[in-house]
Amino acid sequence: MGPWRGNDEIAYLSVGASRPAPQEVVDRCLGTLRKHGFSSVVTNALAPGDALPFVDAGFVVREQLHLLSHDLRDLPAAERRTRRARKTDRAPVLAIDKLAFAPFWQLDARGLTNAIGATPSSRFRITPRDGDEGEITAYAITGRAGIHGYLQRVAVHPDEKRQGLGTAVVADGLAWLKRHGVSRCLVNTQSDNSSALALYRACGFSEQPVGLCVMGRSL
């Protein structure tokens, strides 16, 4: 539990290892959030079965998400170079993130740190502008937990789309997962994010029959 993307009025409630969350745990969390002064709460992305206790607790769907999967057999080719992200890259990465996503989804510094640390192992890569190592045009965070792989975050500067930048960072992350024995990578994106869907499909991801949702309610 904690504030959502730096907003002290909106709380973020993430489902952990116990899925679906027991009803008494959900109710106890809501009580704690009220005591801390939050006015509303949103969940992490949930599968339909995991959402049921939240529906019973008065939550409604806040955002619908597509869930896509890649079997890592045929990897996309990267025609642009990537490099490891440095600590000095975080400010320009957040600037790109702000341009690439609607306000509800934008990361702050804490959110970026959480995305990098969401899995036991992660890879944080950027694509620099040709001839300028310090100027970033796209980035991706890929996570690995045992044999499970996750594309945690991808963003491309809006003025730099359709130049292979997104493909480069996605391809790098998928290749890294495959080298470490991962056989499947998952990614989710908003239902109205047509450019992200096009990128993932072009990189070999296939859409799953059941999507995810972010739930929310007032406190």
N, C-alpha and C positions, 0 to 999 in steps of 0.2 A: 504494500500500500504506500501511497505517496502522492504528491501533486502531479497533475497531468501536464507535461511539457512546461513546467515552470509556472503554471497557473495555480495560485493558492486557493482559488474557489472551487476548482474541479479536482476531484480525487481520481487516482488510477488504481484499480483493483485487479490484480493478476491472479489467475488460477494456477496453482502449483501442481505438485505431483499427484494430489488426490483429485481425480477427475471422474465424474463431476463433483464439484465442491458440495459437501454436506450442507443442508439447509441451515442448520444451526450455526455453521461457520460463516455463511453469507450474512445471516442476521447479526451475528456478533461484530463482523467487520463494519456493517452499516452503522451500528451503534458507536463504534470507535471513531468512525469518520465524522459523525455528527458532533461528537465531543471535541474534535479537533477543528471544528468551525467550517468544514467544507459545505458547500451548498448543493453540489451535485457530484455524480460519480460515473465513470465509464470503466468498462472491462477491457482486457486484452482480447484478441481475436479468438472467438470460440466456435467449436463445432456444434452442430445442432443439439446433440445429446448433452454437451457440457453447459449449454445455455439454459436448460430447463429449470434448475434451481433459481436462476436469476429472474426468469419469467415469473416464477411463483413469488418472488420477492418484490415484484412490481417493476422490474426492468422492461424496457422496450428496445427494439432494434434501433441503434443509432447509425450504423453504417453496414452495408452489405459488401462483402469482399469475395473476389474470385480466388480460388485455390488452384495452383498449377503445380505440376510435378515433372521432373526430368530424370530419366533413367541413367544418364551419364554414359550411354553407349556411343552416340555420335555427338561430339562436342562442336560447338560453333568455332569458326576460325576468327582469330583476332587480328585485324589489320592495323590496329593502332597500338602504340606502346603504353604500358602501364608501369607504375612504380609504387613502392610501399609508401603509405601515408605517414607523414611525420607529425609530431605534436604541433609544429608551426603551421601545418596545413589545416588544422581544425577550424579556425575562423573562416577561411575561404570556403571550406566544405559546408559549413553552416549557412553561409551566404547563398551557395548554390541550392541547398536544401530548401531555403526559404522561397527561392524563386520557382522551384520545381513542384512544390506541394501547396495545397490549400492550407489556410491557417490552422485548421483542426489537426492536421497531420504533420506540421512542421516540427522539426527537432530543435531543442535548445542544447546547450553544452552538456547538461546532465543526461538528456535523452540520447545524445550521441555516445556518451560514455556507457550508458546502459545497453545500447545496441551492440557495441563492441564486446561487452562483457556478458551478453545474454547466453552464450554457450561456452563450454570449457576451452575450446580453441576457436580463434577467429582470424580472418584475413581482411585487412583494411587497405584497399588499393585505390589509387586515383589515376586519371589520365591527364598528363600535363599538356599544355598547348605546345604545339611544335615550335621549338626554338626558345621556349620560355618555361623552365622547370618550375618556376614559382607560381605560374598561373594555372589554375585547375579548371578543367572543363567538365569532368564527371567523376563520380566515385561510387564504390560499392563496398559493402560489408558482408562477408560470407561467414557463416558459423558452422561448426562441426561438433556434434555430441555423439561420440562413438561412431556407429555406422550411419548416423542420420545427418543429413546436410540441409542447411537453410540459407537461402539468399535473404539476408536480413534487411538490407536497404540498398536501393540503387537510385541515383539522381543524376540527371544530365542538365547542364545549363540550357535554358530554353532557346537561347540564340545559337546553340551548337548542335541541335538535333539533326538526325539523319546523316551523320558523318562517321558512323561506326564507333562512337565513343562509348555508348551504353553497351554495345556488343563486346567491346574490348574488356570492360571490367567484369561483365557477366561471364565471358569465356574464361577469364583468368580465375575467377572464383570456382567455376565448375571443374576446371582442370586441377586445381588445388584439392578439391574434394575427392576427385577420382584418384589422385596420387596417394591419398591417405585411406583408400579402401572403402570410401562411401559409395553406395550403389543407387542412392536416390536423393534428389534435392527438391525441397519444397519452397514455394514463394507465394505470397498473397498480395493482392492489390485491390484498390477500390473498384467497385463495379463500373464507375464512369471514367476510369483512367485508361482511355483507349490507346494512348501512346505507350504506356507501360505494357498493356496486353499485347500490343503489336510487337514490341521488343522481345518479350518472353516467348511468344509463339515463334518468332523468327529464329530464336536461339534454341528451339527444340523442346520447349516446355509444352505440355498438354494440359488442358483445363480439366479439373476433376468434376465429377457429377454433382458433388455436394460442396457448397462453398462455406465460408465462415461469416461471422457477424460480430460486430462490436456492440455491446449492450450498454444502456445508460438509464439513469433515473435521477430525479431530484431528491434531495435529502431533507 
